[in-house]
């Protein structure tokens, strides 16, 4: 039921329970919330299993172009007793907000985009601890929370890419914005034998291709050279 509510024009679980849940079950919204609170529910495994089935049934492996896509979104949280949140800069609003940064991995081809995996990232900036400990620190939820609070974004991204490849969901490229244009992310892509196409941040970084930074290269390079720039220049 929780997999369906997002696709039935319902803005929240409460709205879904009130308008559509009776179509599928006699349960009320409390059952839905109780399910979400379970510490042994492997949502990542469910998401990955659905993605693997779609990958196989749609024969995506035969697509000419396949690329992993990494992106992050700030999920703003409001309330007096927020847990597992930290201070993040939201570029859509242009200010710092309290919330959770959600990393998402998807697969794109000429025909479709398929979500594969996602993980919350909690930084150390004004981080709010949990109100109460997990009942079982070995549970799925406890292990994922530890991952969210102890690993860096490149480490989380590398883990998601590795799980996707182990499930047989393969791609030739990794596409991401400037937030992932870092040496650890490039090294992670190389270790997984994936060509990284990353937007790089403007700065004083020296690119080994030319020995200059990005702005210097754009000023001095002839127009025809920019049009035929090798792919490796952008990683």
N, C-alpha and C positions, 0 to 999 in steps of 0.2 A: 504494500500500500504506500509506503514512504517513497518508493521509487516512482510511483505514479503521480503523486500530488503536484509536482512541479509542472507536469504536462497537461493539467486539466484546468488551466486558467484560474489557479488559486494562489493568492498572494502569500499565504501562510498555512501552516498545519491546522491552525484553528479554523480558518475559512474552509479548507478542504474537508475537515471533519464535519463541519456544519452543513455543507452543501452537497458533497459528493461521496463521503465515506459510506453512507447507508446503501449506496448502489452495490458495494462490494462486501460489506460486513455489517453485523449488528453492533460492533464495538463502537465506543465513543473516543473522544480525543485523548482521554487519559491513557488509553491503551497505546496510542501512538507515542505519547511522551514517555511512557514507561519503557517502550522499546528503544527509544533514542538514548535513554539513560543506562541501558545495559552495557556492561564493560566487556562482555565477551562477543559482541557482534562485530564481525570482521567486514566493515564497509569497504575497505580497500580491496579485500579479496573478491567481494561481490562486484565491485566496479571493474576490476581487472578481468574477472571471469566473463562478464558481459562483453567487454572490449575484445577479448580473445575470440569469443564466439562470432562476433560481427566480423572480425578480421578474417576468420576462416570461411564463414558462410558467404561473404561478399567477395571472396578471393582477392583480397587487397594485396596479397603478396605479388600478384601478377601486374600490378599497376606500374606504369613506366616511372613515375616520380613519387617517392614517399619521403616525407620529412617529419621529424619530431618538431613540435612547437612548444616552447617553454614560455610561460607568462606568469606574472604575479599581480594580484589584486588586493587592495586593502579593504577588508570588511570592517567597517566602523561599528563599534559596539557602544551602546549607551546604557546607563543604569548605575545604581549605587553599589551593587555587589557583582561587579564584573570580575571574571576569573579567566586566567590564561590570556590576558591581553597585554599589550605594550604600546608605547608611543611610536607611531609611524607617520611618515610624511605622505599625505595623499596628494598626488599630482593632479588629480581631477579637480580638487578643491583648492589646491595651492596652499595648504596649511597642514600642521601636525594634528593628528587625531589619535584617540585611543581606540585600538582595534587589533585585529589579527591579519597578518599578511598570508594570503593563500597562494601557494605555488601550484600551478596546474600544468600537466603534461598532456599533450594531445598528438594525434597523428593526422597529417593532411596529405591528400592526394589531389589529382585533377578533379575528382568527383565529389569528395566528401571531407569532412573534418570529424574525427572521432576522439572524444575524451578518453584518456587512459588512466591517469592517476592524479591525485592531488594531496597536498600536505600543508598544514598550518605551520607557519614559522613565527615564533615568539622571540623577539630580541630582548636584550637586557635593559633597554631604555625605559625606565619607569614601569617595569614589568609588575603585574599583579599576580601573586601566587594563588594557588587553588584554595578555596574556602575549607575544603576537607580533603584528606588523602583518599586515594583509591582503595576500594575494598581488597583488591588483589593487585599488587604491584607487578605481577607477571601477566596480567590481562592484556588484551589487544589494545585497549584504550590507554592504559598506563604506559605501554611501550611506545605508542605513537606520540603521547605527550612528552615523553622523555626525548624522543627524536626531535620534536618541535622546539624544545628549549635548550638542547645541548649541541645540536648540529648547526653548521653554517648553511646559508642558502646553496652554495655550490655542492656541499656534501649531500643535502637533501635532494637536489636536482640529479646528482650522479646516482643516488640510490633509486630514484624513480626510473631513470633511463636503464639502469641495470636490470630492474625487475621487468620492465617491458621487454627487453631482449630475451630474458630467460623464459618469458611466456610465449616466445615465438613471434612477438609483434616487432618487426624489424623495419628500419628505415636507413636511408643512405646519408641523410643530412639532418642537422640540428639548427633550427632557426630560432633566434631570440633577440630581445632588444638590448639596449646598452647596459641594463642592470646585470646582465649575464656576460658582458664583454670583459671577462677577467682571465688572468692566467690559469687559476685553478679550474675554471669552466672549460677553457680550451684543452687543458691537459686531460680533463675528464672525458671530453669528446674523443680525443685521440686514443685514450685507453680503451674506449668502446668501439674504435674503428668507425667513427662517424665524422663526416666533414662538417665542421661548425661554420655557420654563416651568421655572424654576430655583428650587431651595430656597436661601434666602439664609442666611448665617451671622449669628448674633446678635452685635451690636456697636453701635458708635456711628455707623454709616453713616446719613446723612440721605437719605430717599427723597423725590424731588421731587414725588411725588403728594400728600403731606401735609405735608412739611417736618419730620417726626419720624422717629425710628428705629422699628424693628419693635415693640419692647416698649412704647414710648410709644403707638404707634397701637393696639395690642391693648388697652391699659388704658382709653383714652379713647373708642374707637369703639363706637357702639351695636351690639348683637348683630345687628340686621337689616342693618346696613351691612357687617358682616363676611361675612354669608352672600351678599350681592350685590356683594362687592368686585370691581372690574374685573380682568381677567386681567393687565393691565399692572402692577398693584401687585406681582405676584409675580416680576417680571423686573427 
